């Protein structure tokens, strides 16, 4: 069996990732100052009620999808990562998942 360089493989996968796609769920990051400047320069366009409701529904679906994905990640983590059976926060879930993947990768590298 061939030895896999986990770091090289991860770099290769991430290099093919579409970070600028239209289906980004992260939104645009901007500072509060830039938002204040934008409001001063152009008048705020009122969104129709129907469009606002559709946008709200999309946001609800996005948040449900995110919550479900985090729940699935938590199911894969060993119980040792959850203290006193309390649910992990989003950031804890992501950090512990990264740590767990690194530990598993290390075990795999040792066995190859």
C-alpha positions in Angstrom: 0.0 0.0 0.0 1.4 3.4 -1.0 2.1 6.0 1.7 -0.2 9.1 1.6 1.1 12.5 2.4 -1.9 13.9 4.2 -0.7 17.5 4.1 -0.1 17.4 0.4 -3.4 15.7 -0.2 -5.3 18.3 1.9 -3.5 21.1 0.0 -4.4 19.6 -3.3 -8.1 19.2 -2.3 -8.2 22.8 -1.0 -6.6 24.2 -4.2 -9.6 22.8 -6.2 -12.1 24.3 -3.8 -14.3 27.1 -5.3 -13.9 29.8 -2.7 -15.5 32.5 -4.8 -18.6 30.6 -6.0 -22.1 32.0 -6.0 -23.2 29.4 -3.5 -21.1 30.8 -0.7 -22.8 30.4 2.7 -20.3 32.6 4.5 -21.5 36.0 3.2 -19.4 39.1 2.6 -17.2 40.2 5.4 -17.2 44.0 5.9 -16.3 46.3 8.7 -19.0 48.4 10.5 -17.2 51.5 9.2 -17.6 50.5 5.6 -21.3 49.7 6.1 -21.8 53.2 7.6 -20.1 54.8 4.6 -22.2 52.8 2.1 -25.4 53.9 3.8 -24.3 57.6 3.5 -23.5 57.3 -0.2 -26.6 55.6 -1.6 -30.2 55.6 -0.4 -31.5 52.3 1.0 -33.7 50.6 -1.5 -36.8 49.0 0.2 -37.1 45.3 -0.6 -40.6 44.1 -1.4 -42.3 42.0 1.3 -42.4 39.0 -0.9 -38.6 39.2 -1.6 -37.9 39.7 2.1 -40.0 36.7 3.0 -38.2 34.5 0.4 -34.8 35.7 1.7 -35.8 35.0 5.3 -36.9 31.5 4.3 -33.6 30.9 2.5 -31.7 32.0 5.6 -33.7 29.7 7.8 -33.0 26.8 5.5 -29.3 27.7 5.5 -29.2 27.8 9.3 -31.0 24.5 9.6 -28.6 23.0 7.1 -25.6 24.3 9.1 -27.1 23.0 12.4 -27.7 19.6 10.9 -24.1 19.5 9.5 -22.7 20.4 13.0 -24.9 17.8 14.6 -23.6 15.1 12.3 -20.0 16.2 13.0 -20.7 15.9 16.8 -21.9 12.3 16.3 -18.5 11.4 14.8 -16.5 12.8 17.6 -15.6 10.5 20.5 -17.4 11.2 23.8 -14.1 12.4 25.3 -14.5 15.7 23.4 -17.7 16.5 25.1 -17.3 17.6 28.7 -20.0 16.6 31.2 -22.3 15.6 28.3 -22.9 19.3 27.5 -23.5 20.1 23.8 -20.5 21.6 22.0 -20.6 25.1 20.6 -20.2 25.5 16.9 -16.6 26.7 17.2 -15.7 23.8 19.6 -17.2 21.3 17.2 -15.1 22.6 14.4 -11.9 22.8 16.4 -12.3 19.4 17.9 -13.2 17.9 14.5 -9.9 19.3 13.1 -8.0 18.0 16.1 -9.6 14.5 15.7 -8.9 14.4 12.0 -5.2 15.3 12.7 -5.1 12.5 15.3 -6.6 10.0 12.9 -4.2 11.1 10.2 -1.3 10.6 12.6 -2.4 7.1 13.4 -2.8 6.3 9.7 0.7 7.6 8.9 2.2 5.5 11.7 0.5 2.3 10.3 1.6 2.8 6.7 
